[in-house]
Amino acid sequence: MPIEQAGASGSLSFLDLEFSALSFDAVLADIAARARRSGFSYIVTPNVDHVVKLRAKAGGSAAHAAFSKAYDAAALRLCDSRILAGLAALFAIRLPVVPGSDLTAVIFRNLLGPGDRVAIIGGNTRTIVRLATLYPDVSFVQHIPPMGMLSQPVAMKAAEDFVCAQDTGIILFATGAPQSEILAHRCLERSEASGVGLCIGASIDFLLGDQNRAPKWMQRLGLEWAHRLASNPARLWRRYLVEGPRIFLIVAQWWWIRRKKRVPTA
């Protein structure tokens, strides 16, 4: 089976999603360039959980439709899962893995310096105090939305207004999927927003040491999910043991439809 090459747009198609074909270093350079632009764009980091949510039979719910639109409008879709990359490799599709937690750490370490400002949506009242201790040359601003923001129009509008009022190159959306992605998309639809937004999940928790990354050998084997499950089973058991395994059915259905399209009928 020939290896699928990136298309003219620099993307690789898998499970009806267009994934970025950029390497980690190329993504970092792209983010640096976007942070200097006057307009706004945002980046999403699809993993198994996101793909399952996107392919769920959500009964045409508004949130499901908004999540799909947010994914479609993202400037880059970075594969955040070695499991997804491994499944894609079965079909000779080589997805570069760019973990959101690694990317966030390198952005703080290599891209940000004196005079840079970062906006954060999410976290708690100690988040930017602790980040300022680790990165004293960087200025931070923060908006902490209420839980369940997605179902609260006033709260969503307040978060939008906060993003649009900032003059920052980097905006970190840390409210979880699909809230972060939908909020980023709503900001894109407003002309006041600028810089580059990153939907980063729990990356700040890893950066601050509130959650521990899996050992490197587990990451290489695609077992980081098992480490996270063991670390917080009460919160994550459903995601990893009930919802996550649906990815195999999704891949099988995608392969079957793809195969039928390629096989001519009699």
Buried (B, 14 or more C-beta within 10 A) or exposed (E): EEEBEBEEEEBBBBBEBBBBBBEBEBBBEBBBEBBEEEEBBBBBBBBBBBBBBBBBEBEEEEBBEBBBBBBEBBBBBBBBBBBBBEBBBEBEBEBBBBBBBBBBBBBBEEBBEEEBBBBBBBBEEEBBEBBEEEBEEBBBBBBBBEEEBBEBEEBBEBBBBBBBEBEBBBBBBBBBBBBBBBBBBBBBEEEEBBBBBBBBBBBBBBBBEBBEBBEEEBBEEBBBBEBBBEEEEEEBEEBBEEBBEBBEEBBEEBBEEBEEEEEEEE
